[in-house]
Amino acid sequence: MGINRVNITGNLTRDPELRSSGSGMSVLKLGVAVNDRRKNQSTGEWEDVPNFVDVTVFGARGEALSRFLSKGSKVAIEGKLRWSQWENPQGEKRSKLEVVADEIEFLSSRDGGSGGGSYQPPSAPETSSDLDGEEIPF
């Protein structure tokens, strides 16, 4: 048995996209930029080089998170890697590696200031109306 765990910290590259699967499950798609520090061989200087990571959140978690996250939000994500493969309309095979999030911690407040909080997954499915009129759950 192998270990499949990943932790990343970065900023959202776009506003989250909330969709529903064919079975009606909510699916939230995020893009996260994570910097990697590398030494430039020609200049000898250290540089930050971005890595762009696709992240998916399933179920009620995705619904709730879609209301609190936006482009530029700083987050810490814990999850697992998932590889998928498909064929595009032109018949070319495509594949990608993405993170399926189990936990997301907010590293910036909703108004863009510093602060923190985390969103813990619910123990049972909840409806999207559970948070209507309530405070942010962190």
DSSP file (Angstrom, degrees, kcal/mol; ACC not computed):
  #  RESIDUE AA STRUCTURE BP1 BP2  ACC     N-H-->O    O-->H-N    N-H-->O    O-->H-N    TCO  KAPPA ALPHA  PHI   PSI    X-CA   Y-CA   Z-CA
    1    1 A M              0   0    0      0, 0.0     2,-0.2     0, 0.0     0, 0.0   0.000 360.0 360.0 360.0 137.4    0.0    0.0    0.0
    2    2 A G        -     0   0    0      2,-0.0     2,-0.5     0, 0.0     0, 0.0  -0.609 360.0-114.3-103.3 165.7    1.3    3.5   -0.8
    3    3 A I        -     0   0    0     -2,-0.2     2,-0.4     2,-0.1     0, 0.0  -0.884  26.3-175.8-101.1 128.1    0.8    6.8    0.8
    4    4 A N        +     0   0    0     -2,-0.5     2,-0.4     2,-0.0    -2,-0.0  -0.749  30.6 131.1-125.8  81.9   -1.1    9.4   -1.2
    5    5 A R        -     0   0    0     -2,-0.4     2,-0.3    75,-0.1    75,-0.2  -0.985  27.1-177.7-132.9 142.9   -1.2   12.7    0.7
    6    6 A V  E     -A   79   0A   0     73,-2.2    73,-2.3    -2,-0.4     2,-0.4  -0.999   9.1-166.9-142.3 141.7   -0.3   16.2   -0.5
    7    7 A N  E     +A   78   0A   0     -2,-0.3     2,-0.3    71,-0.2    71,-0.2  -0.998  16.2 171.3-127.2 126.3   -0.2   19.5    1.3
    8    8 A I  E     -A   77   0A   0     69,-2.3    69,-3.2    -2,-0.4     2,-0.4  -0.968  17.3-162.2-133.7 152.3    0.0   22.8   -0.7
    9    9 A T  E     +A   76   0A   0     -2,-0.3     2,-0.3    67,-0.2    26,-0.3  -1.000  37.8 107.8-131.8 131.2   -0.2   26.5    0.2
   10   10 A G  E     -A   75   0A   0     65,-2.3    65,-2.9    -2,-0.4     2,-0.4  -0.948  59.7 -72.3-174.7-166.8   -0.9   29.1   -2.4
   11   11 A N  E     -AB  74  33A   0     22,-1.5    22,-2.9    -2,-0.3    63,-0.2  -0.873  45.4-106.1-114.3 144.2   -3.3   31.6   -4.0
   12   12 A L  E     - B   0  32A   0     61,-2.2    60,-2.3    -2,-0.4    20,-0.3  -0.491  21.7-157.7 -68.0 133.6   -6.3   30.9   -6.1
   13   13 A T  S    S+     0   0    0     18,-2.8     2,-0.3    -2,-0.2    -1,-0.1   0.591  73.7   7.1 -89.0 -12.1   -5.6   31.7   -9.7
   14   14 A R  S    S-     0   0    0     17,-0.6    17,-0.4    56,-0.1    58,-0.1  -0.966  93.7 -75.9-157.3 166.0   -9.3   32.2  -10.6
   15   15 A D        -     0   0    0     -2,-0.3    55,-0.1    55,-0.1    51,-0.1  -0.461  62.8 -97.2 -65.2 142.1  -12.7   32.3   -9.0
   16   16 A P        -     0   0    0      0, 0.0     2,-0.6     0, 0.0    14,-0.2  -0.262  32.3-138.8 -60.8 149.0  -13.9   28.8   -8.0
   17   17 A E  E     -C   29   0A   0     12,-2.2    12,-2.5    -3,-0.1     2,-0.5  -0.954  14.0-161.5-114.9 115.4  -16.3   27.0  -10.4
   18   18 A L  E     +C   28   0A   0     -2,-0.6     2,-0.3    10,-0.2    10,-0.2  -0.853  21.9 156.6-100.1 126.2  -19.2   25.1   -8.8
   19   19 A R  E     -C   27   0A   0      8,-2.6     8,-3.0    -2,-0.5     2,-0.4  -0.815  35.3-118.7-135.1 175.2  -20.9   22.5  -11.0
   20   20 A S  E     -C   26   0A   0     -2,-0.3     6,-0.2     6,-0.2     5,-0.1  -0.957  22.3-130.2-120.0 142.1  -23.0   19.4  -10.5
   21   21 A S    >   -     0   0    0      4,-3.0     3,-1.8    -2,-0.4     6,-0.0  -0.253  38.7 -94.4 -77.0 173.5  -22.1   15.9  -11.7
   22   22 A G  T 3  S+     0   0    0      1,-0.3    -1,-0.1     2,-0.1    -2,-0.0   0.796 129.0  52.5 -59.2 -28.8  -24.6   13.8  -13.6
   23   23 A S  T 3  S-     0   0    0      2,-0.1    -1,-0.3     1,-0.0    -2,-0.0   0.465 124.1-104.0 -87.4  -1.5  -25.7   12.2  -10.3
   24   24 A G  S <  S+     0   0    0     -3,-1.8     2,-0.2     1,-0.3    -2,-0.1   0.445  72.3 143.4  96.0   0.3  -26.3   15.6   -8.8
   25   25 A M        -     0   0    0      1,-0.1    -4,-3.0    -5,-0.1    -1,-0.3  -0.550  53.8-115.9 -75.7 138.1  -23.2   15.8   -6.6
   26   26 A S  E     -C   20   0A   0     -2,-0.2    33,-2.5    -6,-0.2     2,-0.4  -0.519  30.1-168.4 -73.0 139.0  -21.6   19.3   -6.3
   27   27 A V  E     -CD  19  58A   0     -8,-3.0    -8,-2.6    31,-0.2     2,-0.5  -0.982   3.2-163.7-133.0 118.7  -18.1   19.6   -7.7
   28   28 A L  E     -CD  18  57A   0     29,-3.1    29,-2.4    -2,-0.4     2,-0.5  -0.903   5.5-159.6-105.8 127.5  -16.0   22.7   -7.0
   29   29 A K  E     +CD  17  56A   0    -12,-2.5   -12,-2.2    -2,-0.5     2,-0.3  -0.914  12.9 178.6-109.5 131.3  -13.0   23.3   -9.2
   30   30 A L  E     - D   0  55A   0     25,-3.0    25,-2.6    -2,-0.5     2,-0.4  -0.910  20.7-147.5-126.3 153.4  -10.1   25.5   -8.0
   31   31 A G  E     - D   0  54A   0    -17,-0.4   -18,-2.8    -2,-0.3   -17,-0.6  -0.996  19.5-170.0-118.7 129.1   -6.8   26.6   -9.5
   32   32 A V  E     -BD  12  53A   0     21,-2.8    21,-3.1    -2,-0.4     2,-0.5  -0.970  14.5-147.4-124.2 132.3   -3.9   27.2   -7.1
   33   33 A A  E     -BD  11  52A   0    -22,-2.9   -22,-1.5    -2,-0.4     2,-0.5  -0.876  17.9-174.5 -97.1 124.9   -0.6   28.8   -7.8
   34   34 A V  E     - D   0  51A   0     17,-3.0    17,-2.2    -2,-0.5     2,-0.2  -0.983  18.4-134.1-122.4 121.3    2.2   27.4   -5.6
   35   35 A N  E     - D   0  50A   0     -2,-0.5     2,-0.4   -26,-0.3   -26,-0.1  -0.498  14.5-163.6 -79.9 143.7    5.7   28.9   -5.8
   36   36 A D  E     - D   0  49A   0     13,-2.3    13,-3.4    -2,-0.2     2,-0.6  -0.985  17.3-133.7-122.2 134.8    8.8   26.8   -6.1
   37   37 A R  E     + D   0  48A   0     -2,-0.4     2,-0.3    11,-0.2    11,-0.2  -0.808  33.6 168.6 -95.2 122.0   12.2   28.4   -5.3
   38   38 A R  E     - D   0  47A   0      9,-2.8     9,-3.2    -2,-0.6     2,-0.5  -0.956  35.4-118.5-133.4 150.9   14.9   27.6   -7.9
   39   39 A K  E     - D   0  46A   0     -2,-0.3     2,-0.5     7,-0.2     7,-0.2  -0.786  28.4-128.4 -89.5 125.0   18.4   28.9   -8.6
   40   40 A N     >  -     0   0    0      5,-3.4     4,-2.8    -2,-0.5     5,-0.2  -0.621  14.5-151.6 -72.7 119.2   18.7   30.5  -12.1
   41   41 A Q  T  4 S+     0   0    0     -2,-0.5    -1,-0.2     1,-0.2    -2,-0.0   0.794  91.2  47.3 -66.8 -29.2   21.8   28.7  -13.7
   42   42 A S  T  4 S+     0   0    0      1,-0.1    -1,-0.2     3,-0.1    -2,-0.0   0.838 126.0  25.3 -83.4 -32.5   22.7   31.7  -15.9
   43   43 A T  T  4 S-     0   0    0      2,-0.2    -2,-0.2    -3,-0.1    -1,-0.1   0.673  91.3-133.1-103.6 -20.4   22.4   34.5  -13.2
   44   44 A G     <  +     0   0    0     -4,-2.8     2,-0.2     1,-0.3    -3,-0.1   0.464  64.1 129.4  79.5   0.4   23.1   32.5  -10.0
   45   45 A E        -     0   0    0     -5,-0.2    -5,-3.4    -6,-0.1     2,-0.3  -0.584  62.7-116.5 -88.7 149.9   20.1   34.3   -8.4
   46   46 A W  E     -D   39   0A   0     -7,-0.2     2,-0.3    -2,-0.2    -7,-0.2  -0.686  36.7-172.1 -83.2 139.2   17.2   32.5   -6.6
   47   47 A E  E     -D   38   0A   0     -9,-3.2    -9,-2.8    -2,-0.3     2,-0.6  -0.959  26.0-123.6-132.5 148.7   13.8   32.9   -8.3
   48   48 A D  E     -D   37   0A   0     -2,-0.3   -11,-0.2   -11,-0.2   -13,-0.1  -0.837  29.0-169.8 -89.0 125.0   10.2   32.0   -7.4
   49   49 A V  E     -D   36   0A   0    -13,-3.4   -13,-2.3    -2,-0.6     2,-0.2  -0.972  17.5-130.1-117.7 122.4    8.8   29.8  -10.2
   50   50 A P  E     -D   35   0A   0      0, 0.0     2,-0.4     0, 0.0   -15,-0.2  -0.452  14.0-161.4 -76.7 143.9    5.0   29.2  -10.0
   51   51 A N  E     -D   34   0A   0    -17,-2.2   -17,-3.0    -2,-0.2     2,-0.6  -0.972  14.5-143.0-113.7 136.4    3.4   25.8  -10.3
   52   52 A F  E     -D   33   0A   0     -2,-0.4     2,-0.4   -19,-0.2   -19,-0.2  -0.906  19.0-170.5-107.6 122.6   -0.3   25.7  -11.2
   53   53 A V  E     -D   32   0A   0    -21,-3.1   -21,-2.8    -2,-0.6     2,-0.4  -0.933  16.7-140.6-119.5 129.8   -2.3   23.0   -9.5
   54   54 A D  E     -D   31   0A   0     43,-0.5    45,-2.6    -2,-0.4     2,-0.4  -0.729  23.2-168.7 -84.9 136.4   -5.9   22.0  -10.2
   55   55 A V  E     -De  30  99A   0    -25,-2.6   -25,-3.0    -2,-0.4     2,-0.4  -0.980   6.7-162.9-129.3 139.6   -7.9   21.2   -7.1
   56   56 A T  E     -De  29 100A   0     43,-2.6    45,-2.4    -2,-0.4     2,-0.4  -0.973   3.0-169.7-124.0 138.3  -11.3   19.5   -6.8
   57   57 A V  E     -D   28   0A   0    -29,-2.4   -29,-3.1    -2,-0.4     2,-0.3  -0.997  14.7-152.5-126.3 128.5  -13.7   19.5   -3.8
   58   58 A F  E >   -D   27   0A   0     -2,-0.4     3,-0.6    43,-0.4     4,-0.5  -0.684  44.9  -8.0-102.4 153.4  -16.7   17.3   -3.8
   59   59 A G  T >> S-     0   0    0    -33,-2.5     4,-1.4    -2,-0.3     3,-0.6  -0.197 115.3 -15.3  76.0-154.2  -20.1   17.5   -2.1
   60   60 A A  H 3> S+     0   0    0      1,-0.3     4,-2.4     2,-0.2     5,-0.2   0.785 128.6  64.5 -61.4 -30.1  -21.5   20.0    0.4
   61   61 A R  H <> S+     0   0    0     -3,-0.6     4,-2.8     1,-0.2    -1,-0.3   0.938 102.2  49.2 -57.4 -46.5  -17.9   21.1    1.2
   62   62 A G  H <> S+     0   0    0     -3,-0.6     4,-1.9    -4,-0.5    -1,-0.2   0.887 109.3  51.8 -61.3 -41.1  -17.6   22.5   -2.3
   63   63 A E  H  X S+     0   0    0     -4,-1.4     4,-0.6     2,-0.2    -1,-0.2   0.944 113.8  43.2 -60.7 -48.4  -21.0   24.3   -2.1
   64   64 A A  H >< S+     0   0    0     -4,-2.4     3,-1.2     1,-0.2     4,-0.5   0.924 113.7  50.4 -65.2 -44.9  -20.0   26.0    1.2
   65   65 A L  H >X S+     0   0    0     -4,-2.8     4,-1.7     1,-0.3     3,-1.4   0.832  97.9  67.6 -64.0 -32.5  -16.5   26.9    0.0
   66   66 A S  H 3< S+     0   0    0     -4,-1.9    -1,-0.3     1,-0.3    -2,-0.2   0.769  98.5  54.0 -60.7 -24.2  -17.7   28.4   -3.2
   67   67 A R  T << S+     0   0    0     -3,-1.2    -1,-0.3    -4,-0.6    -2,-0.2   0.677 115.5  36.3 -81.8 -17.9  -19.3   31.2   -1.2
   68   68 A F  T <4 S+     0   0    0     -3,-1.4     2,-0.3    -4,-0.5    -2,-0.2   0.586 102.5  75.3-113.9 -13.9  -16.1   32.2    0.7
   69   69 A L     <  +     0   0    0     -4,-1.7     2,-0.3     4,-0.0    41,-0.0  -0.766  49.2 161.9-105.6 148.3  -13.3   31.8   -1.8
   70   70 A S    >   -     0   0    0     -2,-0.3     3,-2.5   -55,-0.1   -58,-0.3  -0.957  50.8 -57.5-152.4 168.8  -12.4   34.0   -4.7
   71   71 A K  T 3  S+     0   0    0     -2,-0.3   -58,-0.2     1,-0.3   -56,-0.1  -0.218 123.6  23.6 -50.7 133.1   -9.4   34.7   -7.0
   72   72 A G  T 3  S+     0   0    0    -60,-2.3    -1,-0.3     1,-0.3   -59,-0.1   0.199  84.1 143.1  93.3 -15.1   -6.4   35.7   -5.0
   73   73 A S    <   -     0   0    0     -3,-2.5   -61,-2.2   -62,-0.1     2,-0.5  -0.343  48.9-132.2 -59.1 135.3   -7.5   33.9   -1.8
   74   74 A K  E     +A   11   0A   0    -63,-0.2    33,-2.9    35,-0.1    34,-0.8  -0.813  37.0 169.8 -93.0 128.0   -4.6   32.4    0.1
   75   75 A V  E     -AF  10 106A   0    -65,-2.9   -65,-2.3    -2,-0.5     2,-0.4  -0.938  34.0-142.7-137.5 155.7   -5.3   28.8    1.1
   76   76 A A  E     -AF   9 105A   0     29,-2.4    29,-3.1    -2,-0.3     2,-0.4  -0.985  27.1-165.5-115.0 132.2   -3.7   25.7    2.5
   77   77 A I  E     -AF   8 104A   0    -69,-3.2   -69,-2.3    -2,-0.4     2,-0.4  -0.962  12.9-170.7-126.0 134.2   -5.0   22.5    1.1
   78   78 A E  E     +AF   7 103A   0     25,-2.6    24,-3.1    -2,-0.4    25,-2.2  -0.986  37.2 104.0-119.8 133.5   -4.6   18.9    2.3
   79   79 A G  E     -AF   6 101A   0    -73,-2.3   -73,-2.2    -2,-0.4     2,-0.3  -0.851  59.4 -75.1-171.6-152.0   -5.7   16.1    0.1
   80   80 A K  E     - F   0 100A   0     20,-2.0    20,-3.2    -2,-0.3     2,-0.3  -0.926  38.0-108.1-133.2 156.8   -4.7   13.3   -2.3
   81   81 A L  E     - F   0  99A   0     -2,-0.3     2,-0.4    18,-0.2    18,-0.2  -0.628  30.7-172.3 -84.8 142.2   -3.5   13.1   -5.8
   82   82 A R  E     - F   0  98A   0     16,-2.6    16,-2.5    -2,-0.3     2,-0.4  -0.992   8.7-155.4-137.0 130.0   -5.7   11.8   -8.5
   83   83 A W  E     - F   0  97A   0     -2,-0.4     2,-0.3    14,-0.2    14,-0.2  -0.858  15.5-178.6-103.0 135.6   -4.8   11.0  -12.1
   84   84 A S  E     - F   0  96A   0     12,-2.4    12,-2.1    -2,-0.4     2,-0.3  -0.959   9.4-163.5-133.7 155.4   -7.4   11.0  -14.9
   85   85 A Q  E     + F   0  95A   0     -2,-0.3     2,-0.3    10,-0.2    10,-0.2  -0.990  16.0 157.9-137.6 142.9   -7.2   10.4  -18.6
   86   86 A W  E     - F   0  94A   0      8,-2.5     8,-3.4    -2,-0.3     2,-0.5  -0.930  36.6-112.4-152.8 174.0   -9.7   11.2  -21.4
   87   87 A E  E     - F   0  93A   0     -2,-0.3     6,-0.2     6,-0.2    -2,-0.0  -0.969  29.0-137.9-117.4 130.2   -9.9   11.7  -25.1
   88   88 A N    >   -     0   0    0      4,-2.7     3,-2.5    -2,-0.5     6,-0.0  -0.265  36.1 -92.7 -79.7 172.6  -10.7   15.1  -26.5
   89   89 A P  T 3  S+     0   0    0      0, 0.0    -1,-0.1     0, 0.0    -2,-0.0   0.747 126.3  58.8 -59.1 -23.3  -13.2   15.6  -29.5
   90   90 A Q  T 3  S-     0   0    0      2,-0.1     3,-0.1     1,-0.0    -2,-0.0   0.439 120.7-108.1 -84.6   1.1  -10.2   15.5  -31.9
   91   91 A G  S <  S+     0   0    0     -3,-2.5     2,-0.3     1,-0.3    -1,-0.0   0.537  73.1 139.8  87.0   7.1   -9.4   12.0  -30.7
   92   92 A E        -     0   0    0      1,-0.0    -4,-2.7    -5,-0.0     2,-0.3  -0.670  53.9-121.7 -86.3 137.4   -6.2   13.0  -28.8
   93   93 A K  E     - F   0  87A   0     -2,-0.3     2,-0.3    -6,-0.2    -6,-0.2  -0.612  33.6-175.9 -77.7 135.7   -5.6   11.4  -25.4
   94   94 A R  E     + F   0  86A   0     -8,-3.4    -8,-2.5    -2,-0.3     2,-0.3  -0.912   5.4 179.1-127.4 154.8   -5.2   13.8  -22.6
   95   95 A S  E     - F   0  85A   0     -2,-0.3     2,-0.3   -10,-0.2   -10,-0.2  -0.980   3.2-175.5-150.2 160.9   -4.4   13.3  -18.9
   96   96 A K  E     - F   0  84A   0    -12,-2.1   -12,-2.4    -2,-0.3     2,-0.5  -0.990  21.0-136.5-155.3 157.1   -3.9   15.4  -15.8
   97   97 A L  E     + F   0  83A   0     -2,-0.3   -43,-0.5   -14,-0.2     2,-0.3  -0.973  34.1 170.2-113.7 127.7   -2.9   15.1  -12.2
   98   98 A E  E     - F   0  82A   0    -16,-2.5   -16,-2.6    -2,-0.5     2,-0.5  -0.867  33.7-112.4-134.1 167.0   -5.0   17.0   -9.7
   99   99 A V  E     -eF  55  81A   0    -45,-2.6   -43,-2.6    -2,-0.3     2,-0.7  -0.895  17.3-153.4-101.2 128.3   -5.5   17.3   -5.9
  100  100 A V  E     -eF  56  80A   0    -20,-3.2   -20,-2.0    -2,-0.5     2,-0.2  -0.914  28.4-133.8 -97.6 112.2   -8.8   16.1   -4.4
  101  101 A A  E     + F   0  79A   0    -45,-2.4   -43,-0.4    -2,-0.7   -22,-0.3  -0.443  34.7 172.3 -77.3 135.7   -9.1   18.2   -1.3
  102  102 A D  E    S+     0   0A   0    -24,-3.1     2,-0.3     1,-0.4   -23,-0.2   0.708  77.2  15.2-101.1 -37.4  -10.0   16.8    2.1
  103  103 A E  E     - F   0  78A   0    -25,-2.2   -25,-2.6    17,-0.1     2,-0.4  -0.997  61.2-167.0-140.2 143.3   -9.4   20.0    4.1
  104  104 A I  E     -GF 119  77A   0     15,-1.0    15,-2.4    -2,-0.3     2,-0.5  -0.998   5.9-161.8-131.4 130.0   -8.9   23.6    3.2
  105  105 A E  E     -GF 118  76A   0    -29,-3.1   -29,-2.4    -2,-0.4     2,-0.5  -0.940  18.7-131.9-111.5 131.3   -7.7   26.3    5.5
  106  106 A F  E     -GF 117  75A   0     11,-2.4    11,-1.5    -2,-0.5   -31,-0.2  -0.704  22.6-179.8 -81.3 122.9   -8.3   29.9    4.8
  107  107 A L  E    S+     0   0A   0    -33,-2.9     8,-1.0    -2,-0.5     2,-0.3   0.468  70.1  44.4-102.8  -4.7   -5.0   31.9    5.2
  108  108 A S  E    S-G  114   0A   0    -34,-0.8     6,-0.2     6,-0.2    -1,-0.1  -0.985  89.8-110.7-134.5 149.3   -6.5   35.3    4.3
  109  109 A S    >   -     0   0    0      4,-3.1     3,-2.0    -2,-0.3   -35,-0.1  -0.223  36.6-100.6 -73.5 169.2   -9.8   36.7    5.4
  110  110 A R  T 3  S+     0   0    0      1,-0.3    -1,-0.1     2,-0.1   -37,-0.0   0.805 123.8  53.3 -60.9 -30.6  -12.8   37.2    3.1
  111  111 A D  T 3  S-     0   0    0      3,-0.1    -1,-0.3     1,-0.0     3,-0.1   0.349 124.8-100.8 -89.3   8.0  -12.0   40.9    2.7
  112  112 A G  S <  S+     0   0    0     -3,-2.0    -2,-0.1     1,-0.3     3,-0.1   0.343  82.9 123.7  96.0  -7.3   -8.4   40.1    1.7
  113  113 A G  S    S-     0   0    0      1,-0.1    -4,-3.1    -5,-0.1    -1,-0.3  -0.226  70.1 -85.5 -78.6 174.9   -6.7   40.8    5.0
  114  114 A S  E    S+G  108   0A   0     -6,-0.2     2,-0.3    -3,-0.1    -6,-0.2  -0.438  73.8 104.1 -78.7 158.5   -4.5   38.4    6.9
  115  115 A G  E     -     0   0A   0     -8,-1.0     2,-0.3    -2,-0.1    -3,-0.0  -0.922  48.2-128.1 155.5-176.5   -6.1   36.0    9.2
  116  116 A G  E     +     0   0A   0     -2,-0.3     2,-0.3    22,-0.1    -9,-0.2  -0.986  27.1 150.1-158.8 167.4   -7.0   32.4    9.2
  117  117 A G  E     -G  106   0A   0    -11,-1.5   -11,-2.4    -2,-0.3     2,-0.4  -0.893  28.6-129.6 175.2 165.6   -9.6   29.8    9.8
  118  118 A S  E     -G  105   0A   0     -2,-0.3     2,-0.6   -13,-0.3   -13,-0.2  -0.958   6.4-136.5-135.7 156.7  -10.3   26.4    8.5
  119  119 A Y  E     -G  104   0A   0    -15,-2.4   -15,-1.0    -2,-0.4    19,-0.1  -0.956  20.8-157.8-110.1 117.4  -13.3   24.6    7.0
  120  120 A Q        -     0   0    0     -2,-0.6   -17,-0.1   -17,-0.1     3,-0.1  -0.791  28.2-105.6 -95.3 138.2  -13.7   21.1    8.3
  121  121 A P        -     0   0    0      0, 0.0    -1,-0.1     0, 0.0     2,-0.1  -0.311  39.2-108.7 -61.0 142.2  -15.7   18.6    6.2
  122  122 A P        -     0   0    0      0, 0.0   -61,-0.1     0, 0.0   -62,-0.1  -0.381  15.1-134.1 -69.5 152.0  -19.2   17.9    7.5
  123  123 A S  S    S+     0   0    0      1,-0.1     3,-0.0    -3,-0.1     0, 0.0   0.748  90.9  22.1 -79.2 -22.9  -19.8   14.5    9.0
  124  124 A A  S    S-     0   0    0    -64,-0.0    -1,-0.1     0, 0.0     0, 0.0  -0.969 101.1 -83.9-138.4 154.7  -23.0   14.1    7.0
  125  125 A P        -     0   0    0      0, 0.0     2,-0.3     0, 0.0    -2,-0.1  -0.259  47.4-165.9 -57.7 143.9  -24.3   15.7    3.9
  126  126 A E        -     0   0    0     -4,-0.1     2,-0.2    -3,-0.0   -66,-0.0  -0.906  20.8-108.9-128.6 159.1  -26.0   19.1    4.4
  127  127 A T    >   -     0   0    0     -2,-0.3     3,-1.8     1,-0.1     4,-0.2  -0.526  28.3-116.5 -85.4 157.3  -28.1   21.2    2.2
  128  128 A S  G >  S+     0   0    0      1,-0.3     3,-0.7    -2,-0.2     4,-0.1   0.687 112.0  65.3 -67.0 -16.4  -26.8   24.4    0.7
  129  129 A S  G >  S+     0   0    0      1,-0.2     3,-0.9     2,-0.1    -1,-0.3   0.530  75.3  90.4 -82.7  -4.6  -29.4   26.4    2.7
  130  130 A D  G <  S+     0   0    0     -3,-1.8    -1,-0.2     1,-0.2    -2,-0.1   0.797  92.5  40.4 -60.9 -29.0  -27.8   25.4    6.1
  131  131 A L  G X  S+     0   0    0     -3,-0.7     3,-2.2    -4,-0.2    -1,-0.2   0.469  82.2 126.4-100.3  -3.0  -25.6   28.5    6.1
  132  132 A D  T <  S+     0   0    0     -3,-0.9     3,-0.1     1,-0.3    -3,-0.0  -0.357  86.2   2.6 -59.8 126.2  -28.1   31.0    4.7
  133  133 A G  T 3  S+     0   0    0      1,-0.3    -1,-0.3    -2,-0.1     2,-0.2   0.503 110.1 110.4  78.6   3.7  -28.3   34.0    7.1
  134  134 A E  S <  S-     0   0    0     -3,-2.2    -1,-0.3     1,-0.1    -3,-0.1  -0.625  74.0 -92.4-106.3 168.2  -25.5   32.6    9.4
  135  135 A E        -     0   0    0     -2,-0.2    -1,-0.1     1,-0.1     0, 0.0  -0.281  57.3 -78.4 -70.6 162.5  -22.0   33.8   10.0
  136  136 A I        -     0   0    0      1,-0.1     2,-1.1     2,-0.1    -1,-0.1  -0.413  46.6-120.5 -60.1 136.3  -19.1   32.4    8.1
  137  137 A P              0   0    0      0, 0.0    -1,-0.1     0, 0.0   -19,-0.1  -0.041 360.0 360.0 -80.1  38.6  -18.3   28.9    9.6
  138  138 A F              0   0    0     -2,-1.1   -20,-0.2   -21,-0.1   -22,-0.1   0.324 360.0 360.0-147.4 360.0  -14.7   29.7   10.6
